[in-house]
Amino acid sequence: MVNPETIVIVGAGIAGVRAAEALRDADFDGRVVLFGDEDVLPYDRIPLSLEFLAPKTSRIAHAYGEADQRLGLADFTLHDLDWYRHNDIELQTGTRVTAIHPAAHTVTAGGDIVGYDKLLLATGSRSRSLPNIDMAGRRVHSLRSYRDAVRLDAALTPGSSVAIIGAGWIGLEVAAAARHRGLDVTVIGRSPLPLARSIGPELGAFFAETHRVNGVQLRMGVTVTEITPTGLLLSDGTAVAADTLLVAVGADPEISLARSAGLSVGGGGVLVDAGMQTSDRDVYAVGDIAAARNPFLGTRIRVEHWATARKQPKVAVAGMLGNPGVYDELPYFFTDQFDLGMEYVGYAPHYRRVVFRGAVADREFVAFWLDERDRVLAGMNVNVPGVIDDIKTLIRRRQPVAVERLTDPRRRLTEAPTR
């Protein structure tokens, strides 16, 4: 169907809202229905750990123009209600879609049946829990929604203590925010180093040292065996005292709707092609749930990050409107922790070595992940702004580099450092 009359979007996070924007930008004048579980206007989740809890000094705060005052929900709401009305978007907040019926081209939502010509799934992820942790406990928190952030914010009082279970991006960002507030902070991780699965041991060690010098206690290579009245027991037999507990052990994609509808799933998400189309030609998926075929990387990947949720919807919308596109963006993410601002771009699950440009000890450097032929697979800039596009260029060239030139800060990255 080249000219759909009704497009239904399931999920009112940033991916769902960007899809609605893209539809109207493409002059689609049909019906657009946007369903969201939460009973508030759609908002950007990124500031929940980076800004709502943290000092208002990073790039996100300045982007919102709120660097000197506390952020609230209105500051990172994506659009006000008038925008949805003006663009004729049927926003249905507080409404959960409970079933998809591909053969009938309908969804069940809030007890109603809504028909569609094209359907976009942008259902995001849910916080992962631990089997031995009572997530309903008064002292136990997760961080996925605005309500989670408000509750955690109230608990992180100066002079108290927090134990963060999970040494990934969310856990470390909250750890930095809590230390800034004057809390005693302990981070507990299963791996020997934080972020080891994301960026490898070389940079994991750098982040570990960053947190240690800022007063965070790292308890790595252990798991939590029990919650006690005063804190936690760990698998090595030791105890951690904590007034507040945060479970930040990752997220699981919300793919139950897709699976129940008979869509192909795998790779941790909903299987989509390079145009974000699922196994059903009238259903597309974007954001956290999309296990997408990336033509440049030559593999299927699923990326849980803000940049993906912002960019994939435009490609999906093009396909729904009869102009199939290709999503071949390089994975990208960023973080702000203590005095550290970082951007990472690329994909390096099987790299050979990491090399550095600049002074790691001075906390101003660029790291490059290289393969066995010294081709750049990924790069990370730490407190070195304005180089991310050059890093992307090096990755897309797919050519071996002269490492001594690549790592020489006197040379411009735009010079072709090929052998």
Helices and strands as residue ranges (DSSP letters): E 6-10, H 14-25, E 31-35, H 47-47, I 48-52, H 59-63, H 73-76, H 81-86, E 89-92, E 97-101, E 106-109, E 112-115, E 118-121, E 125-127, E 140-141, H 146-155, E 161-165, H 169-181, E 184-189, H 196-213, E 217-220, E 224-228, E 231-234, E 239-241, E 244-247, E 251-253, H 256-260, E 265-266, E 269-272, E 283-285, G 287-289, E 290-294, E 299-301, H 306-320, E 332-337, E 340-346, E 353-359, E 364-370, E 376-382, H 388-397, H 403-406
